[in-house]
Amino acid sequence: MPQRAHLIALDWGSTRLRAFLMGADAEVLATRESDAGASTLHGPDAFAQALENLVGSWRSQHAGIKLLACGMVGSQHGWREVPYVPCPADAAALAARALPLDDALWIIPGLVDDAGQPDVMRGEETQIIGALARHPELSADACLVLPGTHSKWARVRDGRVTGFATHMTGELYALLRRQSVLSRLMPADDGPPASDDAFLRGLDAAREPSALGRQLFSVRTLGLFKQLRSEALPDYLSGLLIGHEVASELGEPGRSEETGDAASQRLALVGDPTLCRRYALAIERFDRPSPLLLDNTAPAGLWRLAQTMKLA
């Protein structure tokens, strides 16, 4: 007999909509996804239709099932804006501020860290809740790193996100890789990482007390003078950018920047395995212990939040 479904969990980002049909104990029974990201849709009717197209049959098969969504679906440009919850915050704080669209669908809010200049996240807070659900030992004191277009370094203490920092590393890489003078000597087509050696060389350059702007131009000159092969230049660029991000968070001898708790906290990486592997290499290159590696924890986070809200 097929296992009974208890929840439809939705990870609704800017470019993708991912749906998870969930059974008891956070088990993922089935998955579906589409290109109907929040940034591609305009107006409530478009969001409702995208949802129906993807999970309408699940809703028909499982009458009365609840749906819980996280991500950019709750942004200013989403289906309905859900106000941010200020740090420090835990699963209970997020669940209490979830927005019901109807009697079946709720949207989880994002987080804001307004200590100093404001910083925000939408979707990553749910991945963090999922990571803590899967690894309760992280709840006491940890730094969770979520690499991506806009990487997040989130500090967790006593089960609450106490603060976080966003780095536009992935977006900078894409812009420099495709639209800057640096792109002229690089391969035309994007591909998987080609050279760990070039990536590590970029990391080592980032450890030097030199300005990022100057080091970025070396991506061009190293290619121009044949000191790096064309196909290795993207990896060197990646190493430079990730290296500066890691250095700013973990600190590096000879640097004057203030560092946060991440330098002493237990580290965990959450997200795409290939990208997390690169961040793990960077963290280890900066003489820190190997971080815990976790893949997509959004389903586990949505399940924990649904339980908190008594939806599942």
MOVENDA-V768734 format. One record per pair of residues at least 12 apart in sequence whose ideal C-beta (glycine too) atoms are under 10 Angstrom apart, sorted by the first residue. I is the first residue (numbers start at 1). J is the second residue. D is the distance in Angstrom with one decimal. If there is no record, write none. Layout:
i->{I/I}
j->{J/J}
d->{D/D}
This chain:
i->{2/2/2/3/3/3/3/3/3/4/4/4/4/4/5/5/5/5/5/5/5/5/5/5/5/5/6/6/6/6/6/6/6/6/6/6/6/6/6/6/6/6/7/7/7/7/7/7/7/7/7/7/7/7/7/7/7/7/7/7/7/7/8/8/8/8/8/8/8/8/8/8/8/8/8/8/8/8/8/8/8/8/8/9/9/9/9/9/9/9/9/9/9/9/9/9/9/9/9/9/9/9/9/9/10/10/10/10/10/10/10/10/10/10/10/10/10/10/10/10/11/11/11/11/11/11/11/11/11/11/11/11/11/11/12/12/12/12/12/12/12/12/12/12/12/12/12/12/12/12/12/12/12/12/12/13/13/13/13/13/13/13/13/13/13/13/13/14/14/14/14/14/14/14/14/14/14/14/14/14/15/15/15/15/15/15/15/15/16/16/16/16/16/16/16/16/17/17/17/17/17/17/17/17/17/17/17/17/17/17/17/17/17/17/18/18/18/18/18/18/18/18/18/18/19/19/19/19/19/19/19/19/19/19/19/20/20/20/20/20/20/20/20/20/21/21/21/21/21/21/22/22/22/22/22/22/22/22/23/23/24/24/25/26/26/26/26/26/26/26/26/26/26/26/26/27/27/28/28/28/28/29/30/30/31/31/32/32/32/32/32/33/34/34/34/34/34/35/36/36/36/36/36/37/37/37/37/37/38/38/38/38/38/38/38/38/38/38/38/38/39/39/39/39/41/41/41/41/42/43/44/44/44/44/46/47/47/47/47/47/47/48/48/48/48/50/50/51/51/51/51/51/51/55/59/59/64/64/65/65/65/66/66/66/66/66/66/66/66/66/67/67/67/67/67/67/67/67/67/68/68/68/68/68/68/68/68/68/68/68/68/68/68/68/68/69/69/69/69/69/69/69/69/69/69/69/70/70/70/70/70/70/70/70/70/70/70/70/70/70/70/70/70/70/70/70/71/71/71/71/71/71/71/71/71/71/72/72/72/73/73/73/73/73/73/74/74/74/74/74/74/74/74/74/75/75/75/75/75/78/78/79/79/79/79/80/80/80/80/81/81/81/82/82/82/82/82/82/82/82/82/82/82/83/83/83/83/83/84/84/84/84/84/84/84/84/84/84/84/84/85/85/85/85/85/85/85/85/85/86/86/86/86/86/86/87/87/87/87/87/87/87/87/87/87/87/87/87/87/87/88/88/88/88/88/88/88/88/88/88/88/89/89/89/89/89/89/89/89/89/89/90/90/90/90/90/90/90/90/90/90/90/91/91/91/91/91/91/91/91/91/91/91/91/91/91/91/91/91/92/92/92/92/92/93/93/93/93/93/93/94/94/94/94/94/94/94/94/94/94/94/94/94/94/95/95/95/95/95/95/95/95/95/95/95/96/96/96/97/97/98/98/98/98/98/100/104/106/106/106/106/107/108/108/108/108/108/108/108/108/108/108/109/109/110/110/110/110/110/111/111/111/111/111/111/111/111/111/112/113/113/113/113/113/113/113/113/114/115/115/116/116/119/119/119/119/119/120/120/120/120/121/121/121/121/121/121/121/123/123/123/123/123/124/124/124/124/124/124/124/124/124/124/124/124/124/124/124/125/125/125/125/125/125/125/126/126/126/126/126/126/126/126/126/127/127/127/127/127/127/127/127/127/127/127/127/127/127/128/128/128/128/128/128/128/128/128/128/128/128/128/129/129/129/129/129/129/129/129/129/129/129/130/130/130/130/130/130/130/130/130/130/130/130/131/131/131/131/131/131/131/131/131/131/131/131/131/132/132/132/132/132/132/132/132/132/132/133/133/133/133/133/133/133/134/134/134/134/134/134/134/135/135/135/135/135/135/136/137/137/137/138/138/138/138/138/138/138/138/139/139/139/139/139/140/140/140/140/140/140/141/141/141/141/141/141/141/141/141/142/142/142/142/142/142/142/142/142/142/142/142/143/143/143/143/143/143/143/143/143/143/143/143/143/143/143/143/143/144/144/144/144/144/144/144/144/144/144/144/144/144/144/145/145/145/145/145/145/145/145/145/145/145/145/145/145/145/145/145/146/146/146/146/146/146/146/146/146/146/146/146/147/147/147/147/147/147/147/147/147/147/147/147/147/147/147/147/147/148/148/148/148/148/148/148/148/149/149/149/149/149/149/149/150/150/150/150/150/150/150/151/151/151/151/151/151/151/151/151/151/151/151/151/151/151/152/152/152/152/152/152/153/153/153/153/153/153/153/153/153/153/153/153/154/154/154/154/155/155/155/155/156/156/156/156/157/157/162/163/163/164/165/165/165/165/165/167/167/167/167/167/167/167/168/168/169/169/169/169/169/169/169/169/169/170/170/170/170/170/172/172/172/172/172/172/172/173/173/173/173/173/173/174/176/176/176/176/176/176/176/177/177/177/177/177/177/177/178/180/180/180/180/181/181/181/181/182/182/182/182/182/182/182/182/182/182/183/183/183/183/183/184/184/184/184/185/185/185/185/185/185/185/185/185/185/186/186/186/186/186/186/186/186/186/186/187/187/187/187/187/187/188/190/191/191/192/193/193/193/193/193/193/193/193/194/194/194/194/194/194/194/195/195/195/195/195/195/195/195/195/195/196/196/196/196/196/196/197/197/197/197/197/198/198/198/198/198/198/198/198/198/198/198/198/199/199/199/199/199/199/199/199/199/199/199/199/199/199/200/200/200/200/200/200/200/201/201/201/201/201/201/201/201/201/202/202/202/202/202/202/202/202/202/202/202/202/202/202/202/202/202/202/202/203/203/203/203/203/203/203/203/203/203/203/203/203/203/203/203/203/204/204/204/204/205/205/205/205/205/205/205/205/206/206/206/206/206/206/206/206/206/206/206/206/206/206/207/207/207/207/207/207/207/207/207/207/207/208/208/208/208/208/209/209/209/209/209/209/210/211/212/212/212/212/212/212/215/215/215/215/215/215/216/216/216/216/218/218/218/219/219/219/219/219/219/220/220/222/223/235/238/238/238/239/239/239/239/242/242/242/242/242/242/242/243/243/243/244/245/245/246/246/246/246/246/246/246/246/247/247/247/248/248/249/249/249/249/249/249/250/250/250/250/250/250/250/250/250/251/251/251/251/252/252/253/262/262/263/263/264/266/266/266/267/267/267/267/267/267/267/267/268/268/268/268/268/269/269/269/269/269/269/269/270/270/270/270/270/270/270/270/270/271/271/271/271/271/271/272/272/273/273/273/273/276/276/276/276/276/277/279/279/280/280}
j->{23/29/61/21/22/23/24/27/29/23/24/29/62/65/21/22/23/24/27/29/30/58/61/62/65/312/21/22/23/24/25/26/27/29/62/65/66/303/306/307/311/312/20/21/22/23/24/26/29/62/65/66/67/68/299/302/303/305/306/307/311/312/20/21/22/30/32/51/54/55/58/59/62/65/66/67/68/69/104/105/302/306/312/21/22/26/28/31/66/67/68/69/70/126/130/298/299/300/301/302/303/305/306/312/51/54/55/67/68/69/70/71/73/105/106/107/108/298/299/302/31/33/69/70/71/73/123/126/127/296/298/299/301/302/36/37/38/41/47/50/51/54/69/70/71/72/73/74/75/78/79/107/108/122/123/37/38/39/70/71/72/73/122/123/148/149/298/37/38/39/40/71/72/73/75/77/78/122/123/149/35/36/37/38/39/40/72/149/33/34/35/36/37/38/40/71/32/33/34/35/36/37/38/40/41/47/50/51/53/54/55/69/71/73/31/32/33/34/37/54/71/296/298/299/31/32/33/34/51/54/55/58/67/69/299/32/33/55/296/298/299/300/302/303/55/58/61/62/65/299/65/68/299/300/302/303/306/312/303/312/303/312/303/130/133/134/299/300/301/302/303/304/306/307/312/299/303/296/299/300/303/58/55/58/296/299/53/54/55/57/58/54/50/51/53/54/55/50/49/50/51/53/54/50/71/72/73/78/50/69/71/72/73/74/75/77/78/79/122/123/72/75/77/78/73/77/78/79/77/79/78/79/80/101/79/69/73/78/79/80/101/79/101/102/105/73/79/67/69/73/79/101/105/67/104/105/103/104/104/311/312/103/104/105/106/306/309/310/311/312/101/102/104/105/106/107/302/306/311/95/98/104/105/106/107/108/126/301/302/303/305/306/309/311/312/82/98/99/101/105/106/107/108/123/126/302/82/94/98/106/107/108/109/110/122/123/124/125/126/127/129/130/298/301/302/305/107/108/110/122/123/124/125/126/127/298/110/122/123/101/105/107/108/122/123/98/99/106/107/108/109/110/122/123/107/110/120/122/123/107/122/99/101/105/107/99/100/101/107/99/107/109/94/97/98/99/101/106/107/108/109/110/122/97/99/109/110/112/97/109/110/111/112/113/114/118/120/121/122/125/97/98/108/109/110/111/112/125/161/111/112/113/114/115/118/111/112/113/114/115/119/121/125/154/155/160/161/162/163/164/111/113/155/156/157/158/159/160/161/162/163/109/111/112/113/125/128/129/160/161/162/125/128/129/132/139/156/158/159/160/161/308/108/125/126/128/129/130/132/133/159/160/161/301/304/305/307/308/309/159/160/305/308/309/109/111/125/160/161/308/108/109/110/111/125/126/128/129/161/301/304/305/308/309/108/109/129/304/305/306/307/308/309/310/311/109/308/309/109/110/305/306/308/309/311/309/311/305/306/309/311/122/122/123/125/126/129/301/302/305/306/309/122/125/122/123/124/125/126/124/125/126/128/152/154/161/163/164/164/154/155/161/162/163/164/165/166/163/162/163/163/165/152/163/164/165/166/150/152/164/166/146/150/152/154/161/164/166/146/148/152/298/301/144/146/148/150/151/152/154/161/164/166/270/271/297/298/301/146/152/154/161/164/301/305/297/298/299/300/301/302/303/304/305/144/146/152/154/270/271/294/296/297/298/299/300/301/302/142/144/146/152/154/156/161/164/268/270/297/298/301/159/161/297/298/300/301/302/303/304/305/308/270/294/296/297/298/299/300/301/302/303/304/305/144/146/154/156/268/269/270/292/294/297/298/300/301/144/156/159/160/161/268/297/300/301/304/297/300/301/303/304/305/307/268/270/294/297/300/301/304/266/268/292/294/297/300/159/266/268/292/156/159/265/266/267/268/292/294/156/157/158/159/160/156/157/158/159/265/266/155/156/157/158/162/261/264/265/266/154/155/156/157/261/262/265/266/267/268/291/292/155/156/164/165/249/250/260/261/262/263/264/265/266/267/268/269/291/156/161/164/262/265/266/267/268/269/270/291/292/294/297/164/167/245/246/249/262/267/268/269/270/271/276/279/280/282/283/291/164/166/268/269/270/271/272/275/276/279/294/297/167/169/170/242/245/269/270/271/272/274/275/276/277/278/279/280/282/167/169/170/171/270/271/272/275/168/169/170/171/172/173/174/166/167/168/169/170/171/172/165/166/167/168/169/170/171/241/242/245/246/249/271/275/279/164/165/166/167/270/271/165/166/167/245/246/248/249/250/260/261/262/267/166/262/268/270/260/261/262/265/261/265/266/268/261/265/261/260/261/260/245/248/249/260/262/241/242/244/245/246/248/249/241/245/238/240/241/242/243/244/245/246/279/238/241/242/245/275/212/216/237/240/241/244/245/234/237/238/240/241/242/190/216/219/234/237/238/240/241/190/219/233/234/237/238/241/190/216/219/220/237/216/217/219/220/216/217/218/219/220/223/233/234/236/237/219/220/233/234/237/220/223/224/230/219/220/221/222/223/224/228/229/230/233/219/220/223/230/231/232/233/234/236/237/229/230/231/232/233/234/230/234/231/234/274/232/234/235/238/274/275/277/278/229/230/231/232/233/234/235/228/229/231/232/233/234/235/236/238/239/232/235/239/277/278/281/228/232/235/236/239/222/228/229/231/232/233/234/235/236/237/238/239/232/234/235/236/237/238/239/240/242/243/278/281/282/285/235/236/239/243/281/282/285/222/227/228/232/235/236/239/240/243/215/218/219/222/228/232/233/234/235/236/237/238/239/240/241/242/243/244/282/236/238/239/240/241/242/243/244/246/247/278/281/282/283/284/285/286/239/240/243/285/218/219/222/236/239/240/243/244/239/240/241/242/243/244/245/246/247/248/252/282/285/286/243/244/246/247/252/253/254/255/285/286/287/243/247/252/254/255/247/252/253/254/255/256/244/244/240/241/243/244/247/248/236/237/240/241/243/244/237/240/241/244/236/237/240/233/234/236/237/239/240/233/237/236/236/278/275/278/282/278/281/282/285/275/278/279/281/282/283/285/282/285/286/282/279/282/262/279/281/282/283/285/286/288/259/282/286/260/262/261/262/263/267/283/286/262/263/264/267/282/283/286/287/288/263/264/286/288/286/287/287/283/288/286/288/288/289/291/292/279/280/283/288/289/290/291/292/291/292/293/294/297/283/290/291/292/293/294/295/291/292/293/294/295/296/297/298/301/293/294/295/296/297/298/295/296/293/294/295/296/291/292/293/294/295/293/291/293/292/293}
d->{9.2/8.1/9.5/9.8/9.9/4.5/7.3/7.3/6.1/6.5/7.4/9.1/8.0/9.7/5.1/6.7/5.9/9.4/9.8/6.0/8.4/7.2/7.9/4.7/6.0/9.7/9.1/5.9/6.0/6.1/9.4/9.4/9.2/9.3/8.7/7.4/8.2/8.5/8.0/9.5/8.6/4.5/8.2/7.9/4.5/8.5/9.8/9.1/10.0/9.5/6.8/5.9/7.5/6.4/9.3/7.3/6.5/9.9/5.1/9.1/6.5/4.3/7.3/6.0/7.4/9.9/9.7/9.3/9.5/5.6/5.9/7.2/7.9/5.9/7.3/4.5/7.6/9.0/9.1/8.8/9.3/9.7/9.9/8.1/5.5/9.2/8.3/9.7/9.7/7.8/5.8/7.9/8.3/9.0/9.9/7.4/5.3/9.1/8.6/3.7/6.5/9.0/7.3/9.0/7.7/8.7/7.8/6.2/6.8/3.8/7.2/7.8/7.3/8.5/9.9/8.8/9.6/9.1/9.9/7.5/10.0/8.7/7.8/6.1/5.7/9.3/6.7/7.5/8.6/7.8/4.3/7.6/9.0/7.4/8.5/7.4/5.9/9.6/8.6/8.9/8.7/10.0/5.1/7.0/4.4/6.6/3.7/8.2/9.8/7.6/8.1/8.4/10.0/9.5/7.9/5.6/6.8/8.5/9.0/4.7/5.5/8.2/8.5/5.9/9.7/9.8/9.5/5.0/5.6/4.3/8.3/7.9/4.8/9.6/8.4/8.7/9.3/9.2/9.1/8.5/7.1/9.3/3.9/8.3/6.4/7.2/9.0/9.4/5.9/7.3/6.6/8.1/5.2/9.4/9.5/9.2/8.6/6.3/5.1/7.8/4.7/6.2/8.1/9.2/9.1/9.4/6.3/7.8/9.4/6.1/9.2/9.0/8.7/8.2/6.9/7.6/4.4/8.4/9.8/9.0/9.0/8.3/7.6/8.8/6.8/4.7/6.8/8.4/8.5/5.5/5.0/7.6/8.7/9.3/9.8/8.3/9.5/9.7/9.3/8.0/4.5/9.7/7.4/8.7/7.9/5.6/9.2/7.9/8.6/9.8/9.6/9.5/6.5/9.4/7.7/5.8/8.1/7.2/9.8/9.5/9.7/8.5/8.4/8.5/7.4/8.5/6.8/5.3/9.4/8.9/4.1/7.6/9.4/8.8/8.9/9.2/8.9/9.7/5.4/9.0/9.1/9.6/9.9/7.7/9.9/8.5/9.8/5.5/6.7/9.4/8.1/7.6/6.9/9.7/7.0/5.2/9.8/9.3/8.6/3.7/8.2/7.2/7.0/9.0/8.8/7.3/9.0/9.9/9.3/9.9/7.0/4.0/5.1/8.6/6.5/6.5/4.7/7.4/9.3/10.0/6.9/9.1/6.7/9.0/8.9/8.9/8.3/7.8/8.6/9.0/10.0/6.1/7.5/8.7/8.8/9.7/7.0/7.5/4.0/8.5/9.1/8.0/9.0/9.9/9.5/9.7/9.3/7.8/8.6/9.3/8.6/9.9/7.9/7.5/8.0/9.9/9.6/7.8/7.5/9.4/9.2/8.9/5.8/7.6/7.5/6.9/8.7/9.6/4.3/6.8/8.9/9.4/5.8/4.4/7.3/9.5/9.7/9.3/8.6/9.5/7.6/9.9/7.7/5.3/8.0/6.7/9.1/9.8/5.2/8.5/6.3/5.0/7.5/6.1/8.1/9.6/9.4/9.7/8.8/6.9/7.2/5.0/6.8/9.7/9.4/8.0/9.7/9.0/9.4/9.8/7.4/4.3/8.9/8.4/7.4/5.2/9.0/7.5/4.0/8.5/9.2/9.9/6.6/7.3/6.2/7.9/8.7/8.2/8.6/5.7/3.7/9.0/9.8/7.7/9.9/8.2/8.8/5.5/6.8/9.7/9.9/5.9/9.2/8.5/8.9/9.1/6.9/9.8/4.3/6.8/6.3/6.6/6.2/8.9/9.8/7.6/9.3/5.8/9.6/7.8/8.5/9.5/7.0/9.1/7.1/6.2/9.8/6.2/6.5/8.4/9.2/9.5/10.0/7.3/7.4/4.4/9.9/9.3/5.1/7.2/4.3/7.3/8.5/7.0/8.4/6.2/8.7/8.8/8.7/6.0/5.0/6.1/3.8/9.3/8.9/9.0/6.0/8.6/8.2/9.4/5.1/9.7/9.3/5.0/7.3/5.7/7.2/8.0/9.4/7.6/5.5/7.7/6.3/9.5/9.8/5.9/7.1/4.8/7.9/7.6/9.1/9.9/9.6/9.0/8.8/7.7/5.5/5.9/5.3/7.3/9.5/9.2/9.3/9.3/7.8/8.6/9.6/4.2/6.4/4.6/7.6/9.1/5.9/9.2/9.7/7.5/9.9/9.8/6.1/5.6/8.8/9.9/9.7/7.9/8.6/9.0/9.2/8.4/5.1/4.4/7.4/9.2/9.8/9.3/9.3/9.4/5.0/9.8/8.0/8.3/7.8/9.2/10.0/8.1/5.7/5.8/8.7/5.1/9.4/9.3/9.4/9.3/5.9/9.6/9.0/9.1/9.8/7.9/9.2/9.8/5.8/6.1/8.8/7.8/6.2/7.8/9.8/7.1/9.3/9.2/9.8/6.2/8.1/9.4/7.8/9.5/9.4/8.9/5.3/8.5/8.9/4.1/4.7/9.2/9.2/9.4/8.6/8.5/4.8/9.9/7.4/9.6/9.2/6.3/9.2/9.7/9.3/8.8/8.5/6.9/7.1/9.8/8.6/8.6/7.3/5.8/9.0/8.6/7.6/6.0/9.6/9.3/8.0/8.0/3.6/7.4/8.1/6.1/9.2/7.9/4.7/9.9/8.7/9.5/8.4/6.1/9.4/7.2/9.6/8.9/9.3/8.2/8.6/4.8/5.4/7.9/9.0/9.6/9.2/6.0/9.4/9.9/8.7/8.2/6.2/6.4/5.3/9.7/9.9/9.1/7.6/8.3/8.4/5.7/7.7/8.8/6.5/7.1/9.1/9.7/9.7/7.2/9.4/8.6/5.0/8.3/8.9/9.5/4.9/7.1/9.4/8.1/9.2/8.2/9.1/9.9/9.1/9.5/9.9/9.2/8.2/6.7/9.0/7.9/9.4/8.1/5.4/9.2/9.0/3.8/5.9/9.9/8.7/6.7/8.1/6.1/8.9/9.3/5.3/7.6/8.5/7.5/4.7/5.2/9.6/8.6/5.7/9.6/9.7/5.4/7.6/8.5/5.6/7.0/6.0/8.8/9.5/7.4/7.7/9.9/7.0/9.4/8.8/8.0/9.1/7.8/3.9/8.3/9.3/5.3/6.2/9.0/8.1/8.4/8.2/3.2/5.9/6.8/3.4/3.1/7.4/7.7/6.6/9.0/5.8/9.0/9.4/8.7/6.2/9.6/5.3/8.7/5.5/4.6/9.8/7.7/7.5/8.3/6.9/6.5/9.6/9.3/9.5/8.7/9.0/8.3/8.0/7.8/5.0/6.8/7.5/4.5/9.5/9.3/10.0/9.9/7.0/6.3/5.4/9.2/9.3/9.8/7.1/6.8/7.4/9.1/9.9/8.6/8.1/9.8/9.2/6.4/9.2/9.4/6.7/9.6/5.8/7.5/9.4/6.6/8.4/6.9/4.3/8.6/8.3/7.3/6.8/8.1/9.7/8.6/8.6/7.2/5.3/8.0/9.8/7.9/8.6/5.6/6.9/8.8/7.9/4.9/8.1/9.4/9.3/5.3/4.5/7.2/6.1/9.8/8.7/5.6/7.2/9.2/10.0/7.8/9.0/8.0/6.7/4.1/8.8/9.0/4.3/7.2/5.3/7.5/10.0/8.8/6.1/8.4/8.6/9.7/9.3/9.5/8.0/5.1/8.0/5.9/9.4/9.2/8.6/9.3/10.0/9.8/9.3/8.8/8.0/8.1/6.4/7.0/5.1/7.1/8.4/8.3/6.2/9.5/10.0/8.1/7.1/9.1/9.7/9.5/7.8/5.0/5.5/9.9/9.9/9.2/9.7/9.6/9.3/9.1/7.7/7.3/8.1/8.9/6.8/8.3/5.3/7.1/9.7/4.6/6.1/9.8/7.6/5.1/9.8/9.7/9.7/8.6/5.4/9.3/9.7/6.1/7.5/7.2/7.7/8.4/4.0/5.1/9.6/9.0/7.6/5.2/7.1/5.6/8.0/6.7/6.5/10.0/8.9/7.0/4.6/8.0/5.2/6.5/9.7/9.9/8.6/6.4/9.8/9.5/8.9/9.0/8.1/5.4/7.3/5.7/8.0/9.0/9.6/4.8/8.1/7.4/8.3/9.3/9.0/5.1/9.3/7.7/9.8/5.9/9.3/9.8/9.4/9.7/9.2/6.6/5.3/6.9/6.9/9.6/8.1/9.4/9.1/8.1/8.6/8.3/7.8/8.6/9.6/9.4/8.2/6.8/7.2/8.7/8.7/9.1/8.7/4.6/9.4/7.5/8.1/9.4/9.3/8.8/10.0/5.0/6.1/9.9/8.1/4.9/9.5/9.6/9.6/8.5/9.4/9.8/8.1/9.4/9.2/9.3/10.0/5.9/9.8/9.5/8.2/6.5/6.0/9.3/5.4/8.4/9.1/6.9/7.8/9.5/6.2/9.9/9.5/7.9/7.5/9.6/9.0/5.9/6.5/8.6/9.9/8.2/8.4/9.1/9.0/9.7/9.7/8.4/9.3/6.2/6.9/8.0/9.7/4.8/5.4/8.4/7.4/9.2/9.9/6.6/9.6/9.4/9.1/9.2/9.6/7.6/8.6/9.5/9.9/8.2/6.4/9.6/9.0/3.8/6.7/9.0/9.8/5.7/6.1/8.5/9.6/7.6/6.1/8.0/9.4/4.9/5.6/9.9/8.1/9.7/5.9/5.4/9.8/8.2/7.4/9.9/7.8/8.2/8.3/7.0/9.9/8.0/5.7/7.4/7.1/9.3/8.7/7.0/8.7/9.9/5.0/6.3/9.5/7.4/5.9/8.5/7.8/7.2/4.3/9.2/8.8/4.5/7.9/9.9/9.5/9.9/7.4/9.3/9.5/8.8/7.2/9.5/7.5/8.1/9.3/9.8/9.1/6.0/8.1/8.8/3.8/7.3/8.3/4.0/4.4/8.9/8.5/6.9/8.7/9.2/4.3/7.0/9.2/5.8/4.2/9.3/8.1/9.1/6.6/6.9/8.4/9.4/8.9/9.3/6.4/9.4/7.0/8.9/6.5/8.8/9.7/7.8/8.5/8.5/5.9/6.4/9.1/9.9/8.6/9.4/8.4/9.8/9.6/9.6/9.6/9.9/7.0/4.3/6.7/6.5/2.1/4.3/7.9/7.8/6.1/9.6/9.4/9.4/9.2/4.5/7.9/10.0/7.1/4.2/9.5/7.9/9.2/9.4/7.3/5.5/9.9/9.7/4.8/7.9/7.9/9.8/7.7/7.3/7.2/9.7/9.7/8.0/7.3/6.0/7.0/9.4/6.8/5.4/8.0/7.7/2.6/4.8/8.6/7.7/5.9/9.8/8.4/8.5/9.2/9.2/6.6/9.3/9.3/6.6/5.6/8.7/8.6/9.0/7.8/7.2/9.9/9.5/9.8/9.0/8.4/9.8/9.7/8.1/9.3/5.1/6.1/8.5/9.9/9.9/7.2/8.0/9.4/5.3/10.0/10.0/9.9/9.8/5.6/9.6/9.2/8.2/7.6/6.6/8.4/9.8/8.3/9.7/8.1/5.8/8.9/5.9/5.0/10.0/7.1/8.4/9.9/6.8/8.7/9.0/9.5/6.8/9.5/8.3/8.8/7.6/8.9/9.1/6.3/6.4/8.7/5.0/9.6/9.7/6.0/7.7/8.1/9.9/8.6/8.0/9.3/7.3/9.9/4.6/6.2/8.1/5.7/8.7/9.0/9.0/6.9/9.3/9.7/9.7/4.8/7.7/9.6/9.5/9.5/5.8/5.2/9.5/8.6/9.2/7.1/5.4/9.0/6.1/5.0/9.9/8.4/10.0/6.7/9.4/9.5/9.8/9.2/9.6/8.2/9.9/8.2/8.1/7.5/9.3/9.0/6.2/6.7/7.4/8.6/3.9/7.2/5.7/4.1/7.7/6.1/9.7/8.0/9.8/5.0/7.0/5.3/6.7/9.7/9.8/9.0/8.5/4.7/7.8/8.1/5.6/9.3/9.9/9.3/7.9/7.4/7.4/8.7/9.9/7.9/8.4/7.3/9.5/6.0/9.6/8.3/9.9/5.4/7.9/8.0/7.6/7.6/9.2/9.4/6.4}
